[in-house]
């Protein structure tokens, strides 16, 4: 198992044990894994993103921490979180992460996941893809 995967698994296990909110110190976690704190930052910023349903709060310096919150919210509130997280542009990898998260949280079914993935893959224009994704979210909310 890669070190990044091990760090991710440990953070996910901690979130599952604590009802979805943890505070970690980068240096302490880096010492546990025998890596540099920037490796911990990499895992957090690449794998615990808003499109995957996480909120990250950070305080740097002595006594600093990273708070990771796994959103546990009502379906429409969850969808609005995605709606606002999209922004003006949406790259295909981020769009697919949004779709996979919606499916994993049972907001959409497998057929809808396939259809949405096709719709989002039909353009290379990140502005258009963001608009399409926002319209899909609004349709799912109805």
Secondary structure in CASP SS format (residue, H / E / C, confidence):
PFRMAT SS
TARGET T0000
AUTHOR 0000-0000-0000
METHOD secondary structure of the structure
MODEL  1
X C 1.00
X C 1.00
X H 1.00
X H 1.00
X H 1.00
X H 1.00
X H 1.00
X H 1.00
X H 1.00
X H 1.00
X H 1.00
X H 1.00
X H 1.00
X H 1.00
X H 1.00
X H 1.00
X H 1.00
X C 1.00
X C 1.00
X C 1.00
X E 1.00
X E 1.00
X E 1.00
X E 1.00
X C 1.00
X H 1.00
X H 1.00
X H 1.00
X H 1.00
X H 1.00
X H 1.00
X H 1.00
X H 1.00
X C 1.00
X C 1.00
X C 1.00
X H 1.00
X H 1.00
X H 1.00
X H 1.00
X H 1.00
X H 1.00
X H 1.00
X H 1.00
X H 1.00
X H 1.00
X H 1.00
X C 1.00
X C 1.00
X H 1.00
X H 1.00
X H 1.00
X C 1.00
X E 1.00
X E 1.00
X E 1.00
X E 1.00
X E 1.00
X E 1.00
X C 1.00
X C 1.00
X C 1.00
X C 1.00
X C 1.00
X E 1.00
X E 1.00
X E 1.00
X E 1.00
X E 1.00
X E 1.00
X C 1.00
X C 1.00
X C 1.00
X C 1.00
X H 1.00
X H 1.00
X H 1.00
X H 1.00
X H 1.00
X H 1.00
X H 1.00
X H 1.00
X H 1.00
X H 1.00
X H 1.00
X H 1.00
X C 1.00
X C 1.00
X C 1.00
X C 1.00
X C 1.00
X H 1.00
X H 1.00
X H 1.00
X H 1.00
X H 1.00
X H 1.00
X H 1.00
X H 1.00
X H 1.00
X H 1.00
X H 1.00
X H 1.00
X H 1.00
X C 1.00
X C 1.00
X C 1.00
X C 1.00
X C 1.00
X H 1.00
X H 1.00
X H 1.00
X H 1.00
X H 1.00
X H 1.00
X H 1.00
X H 1.00
X H 1.00
X H 1.00
X H 1.00
X H 1.00
X C 1.00
X C 1.00
X C 1.00
X C 1.00
X H 1.00
X H 1.00
X H 1.00
X H 1.00
X H 1.00
X H 1.00
X H 1.00
X H 1.00
X H 1.00
X H 1.00
X H 1.00
X H 1.00
X H 1.00
X H 1.00
X H 1.00
X H 1.00
X C 1.00
END
